[in-house]
Amino acid sequence: MYTRFVVKMTNYCSKVFPVFRMLLLYYATAVFSPFLLEKSL
């Protein structure tokens, strides 16, 4: 049962993680780009 749970979680993470990483990357870019632009100017 535990092994099946781990496999299910691994499959779930492999489906969700790319989307989550893209959102995180987009959010980080949106947050940090003004600071980077201010520093470069």
PDB file of N, CA, C and O in Angstrom:
ATOM      1  N   MET A   1       0.832  -1.196   0.000  1.00  0.00           N
ATOM      2  CA  MET A   1       0.000   0.000   0.000  1.00  0.00           C
ATOM      3  C   MET A   1       0.872   1.254   0.000  1.00  0.00           C
ATOM      4  O   MET A   1       0.623   2.198  -0.750  1.00  0.00           O
ATOM      5  N   TYR A   2       1.895   1.249   0.850  1.00  0.00           N
ATOM      6  CA  TYR A   2       2.779   2.417   0.911  1.00  0.00           C
ATOM      7  C   TYR A   2       3.506   2.627  -0.407  1.00  0.00           C
ATOM      8  O   TYR A   2       3.657   3.756  -0.874  1.00  0.00           O
ATOM      9  N   THR A   3       3.959   1.511  -1.010  1.00  0.00           N
ATOM     10  CA  THR A   3       4.670   1.624  -2.286  1.00  0.00           C
ATOM     11  C   THR A   3       3.747   2.186  -3.354  1.00  0.00           C
ATOM     12  O   THR A   3       4.154   3.024  -4.158  1.00  0.00           O
ATOM     13  N   ARG A   4       2.507   1.724  -3.361  1.00  0.00           N
ATOM     14  CA  ARG A   4       1.554   2.225  -4.347  1.00  0.00           C
ATOM     15  C   ARG A   4       1.314   3.719  -4.143  1.00  0.00           C
ATOM     16  O   ARG A   4       1.195   4.472  -5.110  1.00  0.00           O
ATOM     17  N   PHE A   5       1.244   4.137  -2.898  1.00  0.00           N
ATOM     18  CA  PHE A   5       1.063   5.558  -2.588  1.00  0.00           C
ATOM     19  C   PHE A   5       2.232   6.388  -3.109  1.00  0.00           C
ATOM     20  O   PHE A   5       2.038   7.463  -3.676  1.00  0.00           O
ATOM     21  N   VAL A   6       3.446   5.879  -2.912  1.00  0.00           N
ATOM     22  CA  VAL A   6       4.633   6.599  -3.378  1.00  0.00           C
ATOM     23  C   VAL A   6       4.630   6.695  -4.895  1.00  0.00           C
ATOM     24  O   VAL A   6       4.961   7.738  -5.459  1.00  0.00           O
ATOM     25  N   VAL A   7       4.252   5.597  -5.557  1.00  0.00           N
ATOM     26  CA  VAL A   7       4.199   5.617  -7.025  1.00  0.00           C
ATOM     27  C   VAL A   7       3.157   6.622  -7.502  1.00  0.00           C
ATOM     28  O   VAL A   7       3.389   7.367  -8.454  1.00  0.00           O
ATOM     29  N   LYS A   8       2.012   6.635  -6.833  1.00  0.00           N
ATOM     30  CA  LYS A   8       0.953   7.572  -7.211  1.00  0.00           C
ATOM     31  C   LYS A   8       1.413   9.012  -7.021  1.00  0.00           C
ATOM     32  O   LYS A   8       1.168   9.863  -7.876  1.00  0.00           O
ATOM     33  N   MET A   9       2.076   9.283  -5.905  1.00  0.00           N
ATOM     34  CA  MET A   9       2.581  10.629  -5.652  1.00  0.00           C
ATOM     35  C   MET A   9       3.648  11.019  -6.660  1.00  0.00           C
ATOM     36  O   MET A   9       3.707  12.168  -7.099  1.00  0.00           O
ATOM     37  N   THR A  10       4.498  10.056  -7.029  1.00  0.00           N
ATOM     38  CA  THR A  10       5.542  10.348  -8.012  1.00  0.00           C
ATOM     39  C   THR A  10       4.927  10.696  -9.359  1.00  0.00           C
ATOM     40  O   THR A  10       5.357  11.643 -10.017  1.00  0.00           O
ATOM     41  N   ASN A  11       3.922   9.929  -9.770  1.00  0.00           N
ATOM     42  CA  ASN A  11       3.244  10.226 -11.032  1.00  0.00           C
ATOM     43  C   ASN A  11       2.572  11.593 -10.970  1.00  0.00           C
ATOM     44  O   ASN A  11       2.637  12.367 -11.925  1.00  0.00           O
ATOM     45  N   TYR A  12       1.928  11.887  -9.846  1.00  0.00           N
ATOM     46  CA  TYR A  12       1.256  13.172  -9.676  1.00  0.00           C
ATOM     47  C   TYR A  12       2.261  14.319  -9.749  1.00  0.00           C
ATOM     48  O   TYR A  12       2.012  15.329 -10.407  1.00  0.00           O
ATOM     49  N   CYS A  13       3.398  14.157  -9.069  1.00  0.00           N
ATOM     50  CA  CYS A  13       4.418  15.203  -9.074  1.00  0.00           C
ATOM     51  C   CYS A  13       4.992  15.391 -10.468  1.00  0.00           C
ATOM     52  O   CYS A  13       5.252  16.520 -10.884  1.00  0.00           O
ATOM     53  N   SER A  14       5.192  14.300 -11.193  1.00  0.00           N
ATOM     54  CA  SER A  14       5.769  14.420 -12.530  1.00  0.00           C
ATOM     55  C   SER A  14       4.798  15.112 -13.478  1.00  0.00           C
ATOM     56  O   SER A  14       5.221  15.728 -14.457  1.00  0.00           O
ATOM     57  N   LYS A  15       3.488  15.014 -13.194  1.00  0.00           N
ATOM     58  CA  LYS A  15       2.526  15.733 -14.021  1.00  0.00           C
ATOM     59  C   LYS A  15       2.445  17.200 -13.628  1.00  0.00           C
ATOM     60  O   LYS A  15       2.384  18.078 -14.488  1.00  0.00           O
ATOM     61  N   VAL A  16       2.446  17.462 -12.318  1.00  0.00           N
ATOM     62  CA  VAL A  16       2.176  18.818 -11.830  1.00  0.00           C
ATOM     63  C   VAL A  16       3.437  19.676 -11.811  1.00  0.00           C
ATOM     64  O   VAL A  16       3.373  20.881 -12.052  1.00  0.00           O
ATOM     65  N   PHE A  17       4.584  19.057 -11.523  1.00  0.00           N
ATOM     66  CA  PHE A  17       5.800  19.827 -11.278  1.00  0.00           C
ATOM     67  C   PHE A  17       6.218  20.714 -12.446  1.00  0.00           C
ATOM     68  O   PHE A  17       6.600  21.858 -12.203  1.00  0.00           O
ATOM     69  N   PRO A  18       6.171  20.252 -13.720  1.00  0.00           N
ATOM     70  CA  PRO A  18       6.550  21.160 -14.809  1.00  0.00           C
ATOM     71  C   PRO A  18       5.682  22.413 -14.855  1.00  0.00           C
ATOM     72  O   PRO A  18       6.186  23.512 -15.085  1.00  0.00           O
ATOM     73  N   VAL A  19       4.377  22.246 -14.636  1.00  0.00           N
ATOM     74  CA  VAL A  19       3.478  23.407 -14.651  1.00  0.00           C
ATOM     75  C   VAL A  19       3.801  24.326 -13.483  1.00  0.00           C
ATOM     76  O   VAL A  19       3.875  25.545 -13.637  1.00  0.00           O
ATOM     77  N   PHE A  20       3.993  23.723 -12.306  1.00  0.00           N
ATOM     78  CA  PHE A  20       4.309  24.507 -11.114  1.00  0.00           C
ATOM     79  C   PHE A  20       5.625  25.249 -11.288  1.00  0.00           C
ATOM     80  O   PHE A  20       5.749  26.406 -10.886  1.00  0.00           O
ATOM     81  N   ARG A  21       6.621  24.575 -11.893  1.00  0.00           N
ATOM     82  CA  ARG A  21       7.924  25.213 -12.100  1.00  0.00           C
ATOM     83  C   ARG A  21       7.796  26.369 -13.081  1.00  0.00           C
ATOM     84  O   ARG A  21       8.429  27.409 -12.899  1.00  0.00           O
ATOM     85  N   MET A  22       6.977  26.196 -14.124  1.00  0.00           N
ATOM     86  CA  MET A  22       6.773  27.290 -15.078  1.00  0.00           C
ATOM     87  C   MET A  22       6.121  28.485 -14.400  1.00  0.00           C
ATOM     88  O   MET A  22       6.525  29.627 -14.617  1.00  0.00           O
ATOM     89  N   LEU A  23       5.099  28.215 -13.570  1.00  0.00           N
ATOM     90  CA  LEU A  23       4.445  29.306 -12.851  1.00  0.00           C
ATOM     91  C   LEU A  23       5.417  30.007 -11.912  1.00  0.00           C
ATOM     92  O   LEU A  23       5.427  31.234 -11.817  1.00  0.00           O
ATOM     93  N   LEU A  24       6.235  29.215 -11.216  1.00  0.00           N
ATOM     94  CA  LEU A  24       7.199  29.782 -10.288  1.00  0.00           C
ATOM     95  C   LEU A  24       8.222  30.635 -11.030  1.00  0.00           C
ATOM     96  O   LEU A  24       8.590  31.716 -10.572  1.00  0.00           O
ATOM     97  N   LEU A  25       8.679  30.138 -12.182  1.00  0.00           N
ATOM     98  CA  LEU A  25       9.649  30.876 -12.988  1.00  0.00           C
ATOM     99  C   LEU A  25       9.035  32.186 -13.486  1.00  0.00           C
ATOM    100  O   LEU A  25       9.680  33.235 -13.450  1.00  0.00           O
ATOM    101  N   TYR A  26       7.780  32.118 -13.951  1.00  0.00           N
ATOM    102  CA  TYR A  26       7.092  33.314 -14.428  1.00  0.00           C
ATOM    103  C   TYR A  26       6.923  34.329 -13.298  1.00  0.00           C
ATOM    104  O   TYR A  26       7.147  35.525 -13.487  1.00  0.00           O
ATOM    105  N   TYR A  27       6.523  33.836 -12.117  1.00  0.00           N
ATOM    106  CA  TYR A  27       6.333  34.713 -10.966  1.00  0.00           C
ATOM    107  C   TYR A  27       7.648  35.362 -10.556  1.00  0.00           C
ATOM    108  O   TYR A  27       7.696  36.559 -10.270  1.00  0.00           O
ATOM    109  N   ALA A  28       8.722  34.560 -10.529  1.00  0.00           N
ATOM    110  CA  ALA A  28      10.026  35.095 -10.148  1.00  0.00           C
ATOM    111  C   ALA A  28      10.484  36.146 -11.151  1.00  0.00           C
ATOM    112  O   ALA A  28      11.048  37.170 -10.766  1.00  0.00           O
ATOM    113  N   THR A  29      10.244  35.894 -12.436  1.00  0.00           N
ATOM    114  CA  THR A  29      10.621  36.868 -13.461  1.00  0.00           C
ATOM    115  C   THR A  29       9.834  38.161 -13.282  1.00  0.00           C
ATOM    116  O   THR A  29      10.394  39.254 -13.371  1.00  0.00           O
ATOM    117  N   ALA A  30       8.529  38.031 -13.030  1.00  0.00           N
ATOM    118  CA  ALA A  30       7.685  39.211 -12.859  1.00  0.00           C
ATOM    119  C   ALA A  30       8.102  40.015 -11.636  1.00  0.00           C
ATOM    120  O   ALA A  30       8.035  41.244 -11.643  1.00  0.00           O
ATOM    121  N   VAL A  31       8.535  39.316 -10.577  1.00  0.00           N
ATOM    122  CA  VAL A  31       8.908  40.013  -9.345  1.00  0.00           C
ATOM    123  C   VAL A  31      10.286  40.649  -9.476  1.00  0.00           C
ATOM    124  O   VAL A  31      10.488  41.791  -9.064  1.00  0.00           O
ATOM    125  N   PHE A  32      11.242  39.904 -10.054  1.00  0.00           N
ATOM    126  CA  PHE A  32      12.628  40.361 -10.021  1.00  0.00           C
ATOM    127  C   PHE A  32      13.016  41.254 -11.191  1.00  0.00           C
ATOM    128  O   PHE A  32      13.991  41.998 -11.084  1.00  0.00           O
ATOM    129  N   SER A  33      12.284  41.208 -12.312  1.00  0.00           N
ATOM    130  CA  SER A  33      12.702  42.007 -13.462  1.00  0.00           C
ATOM    131  C   SER A  33      12.703  43.509 -13.182  1.00  0.00           C
ATOM    132  O   SER A  33      13.601  44.190 -13.677  1.00  0.00           O
ATOM    133  N   PRO A  34      11.747  44.079 -12.413  1.00  0.00           N
ATOM    134  CA  PRO A  34      11.859  45.514 -12.103  1.00  0.00           C
ATOM    135  C   PRO A  34      13.122  45.858 -11.324  1.00  0.00           C
ATOM    136  O   PRO A  34      13.753  46.883 -11.584  1.00  0.00           O
ATOM    137  N   PHE A  35      13.499  44.997 -10.361  1.00  0.00           N
ATOM    138  CA  PHE A  35      14.721  45.248  -9.599  1.00  0.00           C
ATOM    139  C   PHE A  35      15.938  45.187 -10.509  1.00  0.00           C
ATOM    140  O   PHE A  35      16.836  46.024 -10.411  1.00  0.00           O
ATOM    141  N   LEU A  36      15.967  44.190 -11.401  1.00  0.00           N
ATOM    142  CA  LEU A  36      17.107  44.043 -12.307  1.00  0.00           C
ATOM    143  C   LEU A  36      17.181  45.232 -13.254  1.00  0.00           C
ATOM    144  O   LEU A  36      18.269  45.725 -13.552  1.00  0.00           O
ATOM    145  N   LEU A  37      16.024  45.696 -13.731  1.00  0.00           N
ATOM    146  CA  LEU A  37      16.017  46.847 -14.626  1.00  0.00           C
ATOM    147  C   LEU A  37      16.496  48.092 -13.887  1.00  0.00           C
ATOM    148  O   LEU A  37      17.250  48.889 -14.447  1.00  0.00           O
ATOM    149  N   GLU A  38      16.070  48.270 -12.643  1.00  0.00           N
ATOM    150  CA  GLU A  38      16.523  49.429 -11.872  1.00  0.00           C
ATOM    151  C   GLU A  38      18.019  49.386 -11.640  1.00  0.00           C
ATOM    152  O   GLU A  38      18.693  50.413 -11.723  1.00  0.00           O
ATOM    153  N   LYS A  39      18.554  48.183 -11.345  1.00  0.00           N
ATOM    154  CA  LYS A  39      19.986  48.074 -11.093  1.00  0.00           C
ATOM    155  C   LYS A  39      20.796  48.339 -12.356  1.00  0.00           C
ATOM    156  O   LYS A  39      21.864  48.949 -12.301  1.00  0.00           O
ATOM    157  N   SER A  40      20.276  47.874 -13.507  1.00  0.00           N
ATOM    158  CA  SER A  40      21.058  48.013 -14.736  1.00  0.00           C
ATOM    159  C   SER A  40      21.026  49.449 -15.243  1.00  0.00           C
ATOM    160  O   SER A  40      21.959  49.885 -15.917  1.00  0.00           O
ATOM    161  N   LEU A  41      19.959  50.195 -14.926  1.00  0.00           N
ATOM    162  CA  LEU A  41      19.875  51.574 -15.412  1.00  0.00           C
ATOM    163  C   LEU A  41      20.757  52.521 -14.601  1.00  0.00           C
ATOM    164  O   LEU A  41      20.800  53.719 -14.883  1.00  0.00           O
TER     165      LEU A  41
END
